[in-house]
Amino acid sequence: MTRGAPGPSGADRRAIVAVRPTREVLQEVPDPRQLLSAVERDRAAAFRYDAHRDDFVAAHVLVRMCAAELVGGRPEDLTVIQRCSSCGGPHGKPVVMGHDEVHVSWSHAAGAVAAVAAHALCGIDLEPRADDVDAALVDLALTEREKRLVESSRRPGTALLRLWLRKEAIVKTGETSLDAVFSLDVTDAGGGVLRTRTASGAAGRSWAIAEHRSATHLATVLTAGGVTICLHGAETE
Ligand SMILES: CC(C)(COP(=O)(O)OP(=O)(O)OC[C@H]1O[C@@H](n2cnc3c(N)ncnc32)[C@H](O)[C@@H]1OP(=O)(O)O)[C@@H](O)C(=O)NCCC(=O)NCCS
């Protein structure tokens, strides 16, 4: 994990980003679950499989590490709250209590976790690498332009995954819903900027983007508001 620098105005322009194996995160903290709230611990306890529980706990720990670095505090002093805007349940878009200016996001999948904390809207998504193409996902979630990009790619599975990561990261910023993001075109990315397009082709919002590849996973992080993303091992398009 690396850092951006404070902006010329003195405003903190850092996006603290980390993408790590679950095991590594859990080994770094003596008692990872003690960092979580009682609500989070209850959610963790409800997982059927230990591996899924470990991913969940590691992601909730990692986001505290990122947020603590951003605000100059300690992970154990941060309380993360989730409240679903649909059902009111303890899931959905997270906030850090007492730090209204801080936005956070995380992702957990198959032995790896990713997290981001920034003073701007941000979203991060992580998935295991895949070579196959999920035809149902292509039909459901891609625009015509995105479908053509996947079809013409030498590695269509990876092309699909990269588009899907962008879409899920956008959803996690809170900017749009999962349904709405299906018709948002996310093919136009270059120079570290993702320029979205609406179904009618009109220019949508632009995001700073960075992608991270490990041997097993791909991750994508997006931020708004001129925040510089500094991601260890990142490939900026
Ligand atoms: C956001 C979403 C795309 C991510 O799902 P995913 O790829 O399966 O899982 P990831 O591990 O990458 O991300 C999960 C994290 O996304 C975040 N998240 C979930 N819903 C979110 C939302 N609506 N907005 C922002 N962030 C959200 C949470 O931090 C969650 O962490 P948790 O599972 O530990 O609570 C998926 O949860 C979604 O589609 N949510 C919207 C629909 C929904 O959940 N409705 C519930 C109605 S009761």
The ligand as a MOL file (V3000), in Angstrom:
LIG
                    3D

  0  0  0     0  0            999 V3000
M  V30 BEGIN CTAB
M  V30 COUNTS 48 50 0 0 0
M  V30 BEGIN ATOM
M  V30 1 C -22.8030 -3.8720 -3.5200 0
M  V30 2 C -22.7960 -5.2840 -4.1120 0
M  V30 3 C -22.7660 -5.1250 -5.6190 0
M  V30 4 C -21.4680 -5.9810 -3.6360 0
M  V30 5 O -21.6040 -7.3550 -3.5690 0
M  V30 6 P -20.4850 -8.4860 -3.7250 0
M  V30 7 O -19.6030 -8.2510 -4.8780 0
M  V30 8 O -21.2250 -9.7430 -3.7050 0
M  V30 9 O -19.6210 -8.4750 -2.3890 0
M  V30 10 P -18.3030 -7.6730 -2.0110 0
M  V30 11 O -17.6060 -8.4710 -0.9990 0
M  V30 12 O -17.5320 -7.2400 -3.1850 0
M  V30 13 O -18.8570 -6.3620 -1.3250 0
M  V30 14 C -19.6460 -6.4520 -0.1790 0
M  V30 15 C -19.6280 -5.1080 0.4910 0
M  V30 16 O -20.2250 -4.1340 -0.3530 0
M  V30 17 C -20.7530 -3.0960 0.4710 0
M  V30 18 N -22.1130 -2.8600 0.0740 0
M  V30 19 C -23.1580 -3.7100 0.0660 0
M  V30 20 N -24.2620 -3.1020 -0.3900 0
M  V30 21 C -23.9020 -1.8270 -0.6630 0
M  V30 22 C -24.6000 -0.6960 -1.1700 0
M  V30 23 N -25.9020 -0.7510 -1.4670 0
M  V30 24 N -23.9210 0.4460 -1.3540 0
M  V30 25 C -22.6050 0.5160 -1.0560 0
M  V30 26 N -21.8900 -0.5180 -0.5720 0
M  V30 27 C -22.5340 -1.6730 -0.3800 0
M  V30 28 C -20.6390 -3.6010 1.9170 0
M  V30 29 O -19.5030 -3.0110 2.4870 0
M  V30 30 C -20.4260 -5.0830 1.7440 0
M  V30 31 O -19.6810 -5.6420 2.7880 0
M  V30 32 P -20.2840 -6.8080 3.7440 0
M  V30 33 O -20.7810 -7.9020 2.8270 0
M  V30 34 O -19.1230 -7.2270 4.5490 0
M  V30 35 O -21.3790 -6.1440 4.4890 0
M  V30 36 C -24.0180 -6.0800 -3.6780 0
M  V30 37 O -24.0200 -6.2260 -2.2780 0
M  V30 38 C -25.3050 -5.4120 -4.1290 0
M  V30 39 O -25.7060 -5.5600 -5.2540 0
M  V30 40 N -25.9880 -4.6630 -3.2570 0
M  V30 41 C -27.1810 -3.9250 -3.6140 0
M  V30 42 C -28.4380 -4.7360 -3.4900 0
M  V30 43 C -28.6910 -5.1890 -2.0860 0
M  V30 44 O -27.8460 -5.5740 -1.3620 0
M  V30 45 N -29.8770 -5.1590 -1.6620 0
M  V30 46 C -30.1870 -5.6350 -0.3320 0
M  V30 47 C -31.6300 -5.3570 -0.0360 0
M  V30 48 S -32.0480 -5.9970 1.5480 0
M  V30 END ATOM
M  V30 BEGIN BOND
M  V30 1 1 1 2
M  V30 2 1 2 3
M  V30 3 1 2 4
M  V30 4 1 2 36
M  V30 5 1 4 5
M  V30 6 1 5 6
M  V30 7 2 6 7
M  V30 8 1 6 8
M  V30 9 1 6 9
M  V30 10 1 9 10
M  V30 11 2 10 11
M  V30 12 1 10 12
M  V30 13 1 10 13
M  V30 14 1 13 14
M  V30 15 1 14 15
M  V30 16 1 15 16
M  V30 17 1 15 30
M  V30 18 1 16 17
M  V30 19 1 17 18
M  V30 20 1 17 28
M  V30 21 1 18 19
M  V30 22 1 18 27
M  V30 23 2 19 20
M  V30 24 1 20 21
M  V30 25 1 21 22
M  V30 26 2 21 27
M  V30 27 1 22 23
M  V30 28 2 22 24
M  V30 29 1 24 25
M  V30 30 2 25 26
M  V30 31 1 26 27
M  V30 32 1 28 29
M  V30 33 1 28 30
M  V30 34 1 30 31
M  V30 35 1 31 32
M  V30 36 2 32 33
M  V30 37 1 32 34
M  V30 38 1 32 35
M  V30 39 1 36 37
M  V30 40 1 36 38
M  V30 41 2 38 39
M  V30 42 1 38 40
M  V30 43 1 40 41
M  V30 44 1 41 42
M  V30 45 1 42 43
M  V30 46 2 43 44
M  V30 47 1 43 45
M  V30 48 1 45 46
M  V30 49 1 46 47
M  V30 50 1 47 48
M  V30 END BOND
M  V30 END CTAB
M  END
